[in-house]
Amino acid sequence: MPTETVDTIIIGGGLSGIYAAYLLSQRNKSFVVLEARERIGGRILSREHQGLFSDLGPSWYWPEINPKMAHLIQAMGLKGYRQFEEGMGRYQIPNWRLSGGMTALITKLCEHIPENAIRLNHPVCNIEKKSAGALVSVGELEKEPWTRFSTSKVILALPPRLAAATILFTPDLSHNLTQAMLKMGTWMAGQAKFCALYEEPFWRQTGLSGYGFSERGPLGEIHDGSNNGQGPYGLTGFVGIPAVQRNHQQLLTEAILSQLEIIYGKPAAQPTAFFYQDWARERFTATQFDQPPMYQHPLYHPPAGQTSIWDGTIHFAGTETADQHGGYLEGALTAAERSVMNL
């Protein structure tokens, strides 16, 4: 089987992995990004309809407390806009959305990365320690690898739980480290999110902001998910029932629209477009341990306090390994910067 030699392998093409690739490209370093999916972005996923990019993953950032996000958005020539919040239902901290959806940030970063450096449909199944560096195998466990990469350094830009559950490490990681990785819940992995789009913001016309919480229907949290100052307009939010109860999407969609109608009126039951994403069904995001709902945001940190292993051969990135803002986009940038700096 072919073996390619490269200085650094980045495993995972979400924001942390793509940002690490961007930083390495700015330093003219040799690297390859291995992404298991057929697309980049990881949990950043935006669906387009009539010029509106609906975020089915992370949607917001806060410039006052997310300086890295604010600076990167400005550096990439992108623009943000305030989350609509006028009317009944107010926010204590102003949320900001990104014009073009969060996927616009991934797209802009990729403009600075050599095209052949990103390999899609490349799931990593094994990382083997060598005397100098590591051998990274792509394919499926217990089957002949599709290809291999010989590398000096590895940036593991995956959620630690996903890495521990899907990648075979040779030699074995310590018991304490493996347990720490498995216990670190993957943010959004148990969540499902929807976006319902309309030609008119009818809820605003009745004095509603679109913001709401519910304990009565399938939706637990709802927001205005509209374009910036123009149509289409939308309602977006999170499904509040556990993943194990989300088996019938058509029935769930009907229940969502019925609930929206009860809260916002009859027009809410007839969107011009409807998007739904269940992250618990994504095998390159969630594991069996992520099916129970996560009721509060965990305090994330490097697994077992380690930012790297195997004498600095493997470096942890990914938002769950950040010292600050773990689970958020800001944490993804922080962890990526740390991993590149420590190579």
The 8 nearest C-alpha neighbors of each residue, nearest first, counted from 0:
[[1, 146, 2, 145, 147, 144, 143, 3],
 [2, 0, 146, 147, 3, 145, 148, 144],
 [3, 1, 147, 148, 146, 0, 4, 149],
 [2, 4, 148, 149, 147, 1, 5, 146],
 [5, 3, 149, 148, 150, 2, 6, 147],
 [6, 4, 150, 7, 30, 29, 149, 3],
 [5, 7, 150, 151, 29, 30, 152, 8],
 [8, 6, 30, 152, 153, 5, 150, 151],
 [7, 9, 153, 31, 30, 32, 154, 10],
 [10, 8, 32, 154, 153, 31, 33, 155],
 [11, 9, 33, 155, 156, 32, 154, 8],
 [10, 12, 34, 156, 16, 157, 13, 33],
 [13, 11, 16, 34, 39, 17, 40, 41],
 [12, 14, 41, 40, 16, 15, 11, 17],
 [13, 15, 17, 16, 18, 40, 331, 12],
 [14, 16, 331, 335, 18, 317, 13, 17],
 [17, 15, 12, 19, 156, 13, 11, 18],
 [18, 16, 20, 14, 19, 12, 15, 13],
 [17, 19, 21, 15, 20, 16, 14, 22],
 [18, 20, 335, 16, 22, 21, 17, 15],
 [21, 19, 17, 23, 18, 22, 24, 16],
 [20, 22, 18, 24, 19, 23, 112, 17],
 [21, 23, 19, 25, 20, 24, 18, 26],
 [24, 22, 26, 20, 28, 25, 21, 19],
 [23, 25, 27, 21, 26, 22, 28, 112],
 [26, 24, 22, 23, 27, 21, 28, 111],
 [25, 27, 23, 24, 28, 22, 21, 29],
 [28, 26, 24, 25, 23, 29, 22, 30],
 [27, 29, 23, 26, 24, 30, 6, 25],
 [28, 30, 6, 5, 7, 27, 31, 23],
 [31, 29, 7, 8, 6, 5, 28, 116],
 [30, 32, 116, 8, 117, 9, 33, 7],
 [31, 33, 9, 117, 10, 118, 116, 8],
 [34, 32, 10, 118, 121, 11, 9, 117],
 [35, 33, 11, 119, 12, 121, 36, 120],
 [34, 36, 122, 121, 120, 119, 33, 37],
 [37, 35, 120, 38, 34, 119, 39, 283],
 [36, 38, 120, 119, 35, 39, 34, 121],
 [39, 37, 36, 119, 40, 34, 41, 120],
 [38, 40, 12, 41, 13, 34, 36, 37],
 [39, 41, 13, 43, 12, 14, 42, 105],
 [42, 40, 13, 43, 39, 12, 14, 44],
 [41, 43, 56, 44, 40, 13, 57, 284],
 [44, 42, 40, 56, 41, 57, 102, 101],
 [43, 45, 56, 55, 54, 42, 102, 40],
 [46, 44, 54, 53, 52, 55, 102, 100],
 [45, 47, 53, 52, 54, 44, 48, 55],
 [48, 46, 52, 51, 50, 53, 45, 49],
 [49, 47, 51, 50, 52, 46, 272, 53],
 [50, 48, 51, 47, 231, 230, 52, 272],
 [49, 51, 48, 47, 52, 231, 99, 226],
 [52, 50, 48, 47, 49, 226, 53, 231],
 [53, 51, 47, 100, 46, 45, 99, 54],
 [52, 54, 45, 46, 51, 47, 55, 100],
 [55, 53, 45, 56, 58, 44, 100, 52],
 [56, 54, 44, 192, 45, 276, 53, 193],
 [55, 57, 43, 54, 42, 44, 58, 45],
 [58, 56, 43, 59, 54, 55, 42, 101],
 [59, 57, 54, 96, 56, 101, 60, 100],
 [60, 58, 96, 95, 94, 57, 61, 97],
 [59, 61, 95, 94, 62, 96, 65, 58],
 [60, 62, 65, 63, 64, 94, 95, 59],
 [63, 61, 65, 69, 64, 66, 60, 68],
 [62, 64, 61, 65, 66, 69, 60, 93],
 [63, 65, 62, 61, 66, 60, 67, 329],
 [66, 64, 62, 61, 68, 67, 329, 63],
 [67, 65, 69, 68, 62, 70, 64, 63],
 [68, 66, 70, 69, 65, 71, 329, 332],
 [69, 67, 71, 70, 66, 65, 329, 72],
 [68, 70, 66, 62, 72, 67, 71, 65],
 [71, 69, 73, 67, 68, 72, 66, 74],
 [72, 70, 74, 68, 73, 69, 67, 75],
 [73, 71, 77, 75, 69, 74, 70, 68],
 [72, 74, 76, 70, 71, 75, 77, 69],
 [73, 75, 71, 76, 72, 70, 77, 69],
 [76, 74, 72, 73, 77, 71, 107, 108],
 [77, 75, 73, 74, 72, 78, 107, 71],
 [78, 76, 72, 75, 73, 79, 98, 104],
 [79, 77, 98, 97, 72, 76, 80, 73],
 [78, 80, 97, 96, 98, 95, 77, 81],
 [81, 79, 96, 95, 97, 82, 227, 78],
 [82, 80, 95, 94, 83, 96, 79, 93],
 [81, 83, 95, 94, 84, 96, 80, 93],
 [84, 82, 81, 85, 223, 208, 225, 224],
 [83, 85, 208, 89, 82, 86, 90, 88],
 [86, 84, 208, 83, 87, 89, 207, 88],
 [87, 85, 208, 207, 206, 88, 84, 203],
 [86, 88, 207, 208, 206, 89, 85, 210],
 [87, 89, 210, 208, 86, 211, 90, 207],
 [88, 90, 84, 87, 91, 85, 86, 210],
 [91, 89, 92, 93, 84, 88, 94, 210],
 [90, 92, 93, 89, 94, 88, 84, 61],
 [91, 93, 90, 94, 61, 89, 63, 95],
 [94, 92, 90, 91, 95, 81, 61, 82],
 [95, 93, 82, 61, 59, 81, 60, 92],
 [96, 94, 81, 82, 59, 60, 80, 61],
 [97, 95, 59, 80, 79, 58, 82, 81],
 [96, 98, 79, 100, 101, 99, 78, 80],
 [99, 97, 100, 79, 78, 96, 80, 77],
 [98, 100, 103, 52, 97, 101, 51, 102],
 [99, 101, 52, 97, 102, 98, 103, 45],
 [102, 100, 103, 104, 97, 43, 58, 54],
 [101, 103, 105, 100, 104, 45, 43, 106],
 [104, 102, 106, 101, 99, 105, 100, 107],
 [103, 105, 107, 102, 106, 101, 108, 72],
 [104, 106, 102, 108, 103, 107, 109, 40],
 [107, 105, 103, 109, 104, 108, 102, 110],
 [108, 106, 104, 110, 109, 105, 103, 75],
 [107, 109, 105, 110, 106, 111, 104, 21],
 [108, 110, 112, 106, 111, 107, 105, 17],
 [109, 111, 107, 108, 112, 106, 113, 114],
 [110, 112, 109, 108, 21, 113, 24, 107],
 [111, 113, 109, 110, 21, 24, 114, 20],
 [114, 112, 116, 115, 111, 117, 109, 110],
 [115, 113, 116, 112, 117, 109, 110, 118],
 [114, 116, 117, 113, 118, 31, 112, 32],
 [117, 115, 31, 113, 114, 32, 118, 30],
 [116, 118, 32, 115, 31, 114, 33, 119],
 [119, 117, 33, 32, 34, 121, 116, 120],
 [118, 120, 34, 37, 121, 36, 35, 117],
 [121, 119, 35, 36, 37, 34, 122, 118],
 [120, 122, 35, 34, 119, 33, 137, 118],
 [123, 121, 35, 137, 138, 120, 34, 124],
 [122, 124, 137, 136, 125, 138, 121, 166],
 [125, 123, 166, 140, 137, 139, 138, 136],
 [124, 126, 167, 136, 166, 168, 135, 123],
 [127, 125, 135, 168, 134, 169, 167, 136],
 [126, 128, 169, 134, 133, 168, 125, 129],
 [129, 127, 133, 169, 132, 134, 126, 170],
 [128, 130, 133, 131, 132, 127, 134, 149],
 [129, 131, 132, 128, 133, 151, 127, 309],
 [132, 130, 129, 151, 133, 128, 312, 150],
 [131, 133, 151, 129, 150, 312, 152, 130],
 [132, 134, 128, 129, 127, 150, 149, 151],
 [133, 135, 149, 127, 148, 126, 150, 128],
 [136, 134, 126, 148, 147, 125, 133, 149],
 [137, 135, 147, 125, 123, 144, 124, 146],
 [138, 136, 123, 146, 122, 144, 145, 124],
 [137, 139, 144, 145, 122, 124, 123, 136],
 [140, 138, 142, 124, 141, 144, 137, 122],
 [139, 141, 142, 124, 138, 125, 167, 166],
 [140, 142, 139, 143, 144, 124, 138, 125],
 [143, 141, 140, 139, 144, 138, 145, 124],
 [142, 144, 145, 141, 138, 139, 140, 146],
 [145, 143, 138, 146, 137, 136, 142, 139],
 [146, 144, 138, 137, 143, 0, 147, 136],
 [145, 147, 144, 137, 1, 0, 136, 2],
 [148, 146, 136, 2, 135, 137, 3, 1],
 [147, 149, 3, 135, 2, 4, 134, 150],
 [150, 148, 4, 134, 133, 3, 5, 135],
 [151, 149, 5, 6, 133, 132, 152, 7],
 [150, 152, 132, 6, 7, 133, 131, 312],
 [153, 151, 7, 312, 150, 132, 313, 8],
 [154, 152, 313, 8, 7, 9, 312, 155],
 [155, 153, 9, 314, 156, 313, 315, 10],
 [154, 156, 315, 10, 157, 316, 314, 153],
 [157, 155, 316, 317, 11, 16, 10, 154],
 [156, 158, 317, 11, 155, 159, 162, 161],
 [157, 159, 161, 160, 317, 185, 319, 162],
 [160, 158, 180, 162, 161, 157, 163, 183],
 [161, 159, 181, 180, 163, 162, 158, 183],
 [162, 160, 164, 158, 159, 163, 165, 286],
 [161, 163, 159, 165, 160, 166, 164, 157],
 [162, 164, 160, 161, 165, 166, 159, 180],
 [163, 165, 161, 162, 160, 166, 286, 181],
 [166, 164, 162, 163, 161, 124, 167, 140],
 [167, 165, 124, 125, 162, 163, 164, 168],
 [168, 166, 125, 124, 126, 169, 165, 140],
 [167, 169, 126, 171, 170, 125, 127, 166],
 [170, 168, 127, 171, 128, 126, 167, 125],
 [169, 171, 168, 172, 128, 127, 167, 126],
 [172, 170, 169, 168, 173, 167, 174, 177],
 [171, 173, 177, 174, 170, 168, 176, 169],
 [172, 174, 176, 175, 177, 171, 178, 170],
 [173, 175, 177, 176, 178, 172, 171, 179],
 [176, 174, 178, 173, 177, 179, 303, 172],
 [177, 175, 179, 173, 178, 174, 303, 180],
 [176, 178, 180, 174, 179, 175, 172, 173],
 [179, 177, 181, 175, 180, 176, 182, 174],
 [178, 180, 176, 182, 177, 302, 181, 303],
 [181, 179, 159, 160, 177, 183, 178, 182],
 [182, 180, 160, 178, 183, 179, 177, 163],
 [181, 183, 179, 180, 184, 178, 160, 177],
 [184, 182, 180, 181, 160, 179, 185, 159],
 [185, 183, 182, 186, 160, 289, 181, 297],
 [186, 184, 188, 158, 187, 183, 160, 289],
 [185, 187, 188, 326, 184, 319, 189, 296],
 [188, 186, 190, 189, 185, 278, 56, 191],
 [189, 187, 285, 278, 279, 185, 186, 190],
 [188, 190, 279, 290, 289, 187, 292, 278],
 [191, 189, 187, 188, 278, 277, 279, 192],
 [192, 190, 277, 238, 276, 278, 237, 189],
 [191, 193, 237, 276, 236, 55, 275, 238],
 [192, 194, 275, 235, 274, 236, 276, 237],
 [193, 195, 235, 274, 273, 234, 196, 275],
 [194, 196, 273, 234, 233, 270, 272, 235],
 [197, 195, 233, 272, 270, 232, 271, 273],
 [198, 196, 270, 232, 271, 199, 233, 231],
 [197, 199, 231, 232, 230, 200, 196, 271],
 [198, 200, 197, 201, 232, 231, 230, 233],
 [201, 199, 202, 203, 232, 204, 197, 198],
 [200, 202, 204, 203, 199, 205, 266, 263],
 [203, 201, 207, 205, 204, 200, 263, 209],
 [204, 202, 207, 206, 205, 201, 200, 208],
 [203, 205, 201, 202, 206, 200, 207, 199],
 [206, 204, 203, 202, 207, 201, 86, 263],
 [205, 207, 86, 203, 204, 87, 202, 208],
 [208, 206, 86, 87, 203, 202, 209, 205],
 [207, 209, 86, 84, 85, 210, 87, 203],
 [210, 208, 223, 222, 207, 211, 202, 234],
 [209, 211, 222, 221, 208, 88, 223, 212],
 [210, 212, 221, 220, 209, 222, 213, 88],
 [213, 211, 220, 219, 221, 214, 210, 218],
 [212, 214, 219, 215, 218, 220, 216, 211],
 [213, 215, 216, 219, 212, 218, 239, 217],
 [214, 216, 213, 217, 218, 219, 258, 212],
 [217, 215, 218, 214, 258, 213, 219, 254],
 [216, 218, 239, 238, 240, 255, 219, 254],
 [219, 217, 238, 239, 216, 220, 237, 213],
 [218, 220, 239, 213, 212, 238, 237, 214],
 [221, 219, 212, 236, 237, 218, 211, 213],
 [220, 222, 236, 211, 210, 235, 212, 237],
 [223, 221, 210, 209, 235, 236, 234, 224],
 [222, 224, 209, 234, 225, 233, 235, 210],
 [225, 223, 233, 234, 235, 222, 232, 226],
 [226, 224, 232, 233, 223, 231, 227, 234],
 [225, 227, 51, 229, 230, 232, 228, 231],
 [228, 226, 229, 225, 80, 98, 230, 81],
 [227, 229, 226, 230, 225, 232, 80, 83],
 [230, 228, 227, 226, 231, 232, 225, 51],
 [231, 229, 232, 226, 198, 225, 199, 228],
 [230, 232, 198, 197, 226, 196, 51, 229],
 [233, 231, 225, 230, 197, 196, 200, 226],
 [234, 232, 196, 225, 224, 195, 197, 223],
 [233, 235, 223, 224, 195, 222, 194, 196],
 [236, 234, 194, 224, 222, 193, 221, 223],
 [235, 237, 221, 220, 192, 193, 222, 194],
 [236, 238, 192, 220, 191, 218, 219, 239],
 [237, 239, 218, 191, 217, 219, 240, 192],
 [238, 240, 219, 218, 217, 237, 241, 220],
 [239, 241, 238, 217, 242, 244, 245, 218],
 [242, 240, 243, 292, 244, 291, 239, 245],
 [241, 243, 245, 244, 290, 189, 279, 240],
 [242, 244, 241, 245, 246, 290, 291, 240],
 [245, 243, 242, 241, 246, 240, 247, 251],
 [246, 244, 242, 243, 247, 248, 241, 251],
 [245, 247, 244, 248, 243, 242, 251, 250],
 [248, 246, 250, 249, 245, 251, 244, 252],
 [247, 249, 251, 250, 252, 246, 245, 253],
 [250, 248, 252, 251, 247, 253, 254, 246],
 [251, 249, 253, 252, 248, 247, 254, 255],
 [250, 252, 248, 254, 249, 253, 255, 247],
 [253, 251, 255, 249, 254, 250, 248, 256],
 [252, 254, 250, 256, 251, 255, 257, 249],
 [253, 255, 251, 257, 252, 256, 258, 250],
 [256, 254, 252, 258, 257, 253, 251, 259],
 [257, 255, 268, 259, 253, 258, 254, 260],
 [258, 256, 254, 260, 255, 259, 253, 268],
 [257, 259, 261, 255, 260, 256, 254, 216],
 [260, 258, 256, 262, 261, 257, 267, 263],
 [259, 261, 264, 267, 265, 257, 268, 263],
 [262, 260, 258, 259, 264, 263, 257, 265],
 [261, 263, 259, 260, 264, 258, 267, 257],
 [264, 262, 260, 259, 202, 261, 267, 265],
 [263, 265, 260, 266, 261, 267, 262, 259],
 [264, 266, 260, 267, 268, 263, 261, 269],
 [267, 265, 268, 269, 264, 260, 201, 270],
 [268, 266, 260, 265, 269, 259, 264, 263],
 [267, 269, 256, 260, 266, 265, 257, 270],
 [268, 270, 267, 266, 271, 265, 256, 197],
 [271, 269, 197, 196, 272, 195, 268, 267],
 [270, 272, 197, 196, 269, 273, 198, 195],
 [273, 271, 196, 270, 195, 274, 197, 48],
 [272, 274, 195, 194, 196, 270, 275, 271],
 [275, 273, 194, 193, 195, 272, 276, 46],
 [276, 274, 193, 192, 194, 277, 273, 55],
 [275, 277, 192, 191, 278, 55, 193, 274],
 [278, 276, 191, 279, 280, 190, 192, 275],
 [277, 279, 281, 188, 280, 190, 191, 276],
 [278, 280, 189, 188, 285, 277, 281, 290],
 [281, 279, 278, 277, 282, 285, 284, 242],
 [282, 280, 278, 284, 283, 279, 285, 277],
 [283, 281, 284, 285, 280, 286, 279, 278],
 [282, 284, 281, 285, 35, 36, 161, 286],
 [285, 283, 281, 282, 188, 278, 161, 286],
 [284, 286, 188, 279, 282, 289, 281, 283],
 [285, 287, 288, 289, 161, 282, 284, 164],
 [288, 286, 289, 290, 285, 279, 291, 164],
 [287, 289, 286, 290, 291, 285, 184, 181],
 [290, 288, 286, 189, 287, 291, 285, 188],
 [289, 291, 189, 242, 288, 287, 279, 292],
 [292, 290, 289, 241, 189, 293, 242, 288],
 [293, 291, 241, 189, 294, 290, 242, 190],
 [294, 292, 295, 291, 189, 296, 186, 184],
 [295, 293, 292, 296, 297, 291, 239, 189],
 [296, 294, 293, 297, 292, 298, 186, 184],
 [295, 297, 298, 294, 293, 326, 186, 299],
 [298, 296, 299, 295, 184, 326, 325, 186],
 [297, 299, 296, 300, 325, 326, 324, 323],
 [298, 300, 325, 319, 297, 320, 321, 322],
 [299, 301, 320, 322, 321, 302, 319, 298],
 [300, 302, 320, 304, 305, 306, 321, 303],
 [303, 301, 304, 179, 305, 180, 300, 320],
 [304, 302, 305, 179, 176, 301, 175, 180],
 [303, 305, 301, 302, 306, 300, 176, 320],
 [306, 304, 303, 307, 301, 302, 308, 315],
 [305, 307, 315, 301, 314, 304, 308, 302],
 [306, 308, 314, 311, 313, 305, 315, 309],
 [309, 307, 313, 311, 310, 312, 314, 305],
 [308, 310, 312, 311, 313, 307, 128, 132],
 [311, 309, 308, 312, 307, 313, 132, 314],
 [310, 312, 308, 307, 309, 313, 314, 342],
 [311, 313, 152, 309, 310, 132, 153, 308],
 [314, 312, 153, 308, 307, 311, 154, 152],
 [315, 313, 307, 154, 338, 155, 306, 153],
 [316, 314, 155, 306, 307, 154, 156, 338],
 [317, 315, 156, 334, 335, 155, 320, 338],
 [318, 316, 156, 15, 331, 157, 319, 320],
 [317, 319, 331, 330, 326, 325, 320, 321],
 [318, 320, 325, 326, 299, 317, 321, 158],
 [321, 319, 301, 300, 318, 317, 316, 299],
 [322, 320, 334, 325, 330, 300, 323, 318],
 [321, 323, 300, 320, 325, 301, 299, 324],
 [322, 324, 321, 325, 330, 300, 299, 333],
 [325, 323, 330, 327, 329, 326, 321, 322],
 [324, 326, 330, 321, 319, 299, 318, 323],
 [325, 327, 318, 319, 186, 330, 324, 328],
 [326, 328, 330, 329, 325, 324, 318, 331],
 [329, 327, 331, 330, 332, 326, 318, 68],
 [328, 330, 332, 327, 331, 65, 68, 324],
 [331, 329, 324, 325, 318, 333, 327, 321],
 [330, 332, 318, 15, 328, 317, 334, 329],
 [333, 331, 335, 329, 330, 334, 15, 336],
 [332, 334, 330, 336, 335, 331, 321, 329],
 [333, 335, 316, 321, 337, 331, 336, 332],
 [336, 334, 19, 332, 15, 338, 316, 337],
 [337, 335, 333, 339, 334, 338, 340, 332],
 [336, 338, 334, 340, 335, 339, 341, 333],
 [337, 339, 335, 341, 340, 336, 314, 316],
 [340, 338, 336, 342, 341, 337, 335, 19],
 [339, 341, 337, 338, 342, 336, 335, 22],
 [342, 340, 338, 339, 337, 314, 311, 336],
 [341, 339, 340, 338, 152, 311, 314, 312]]
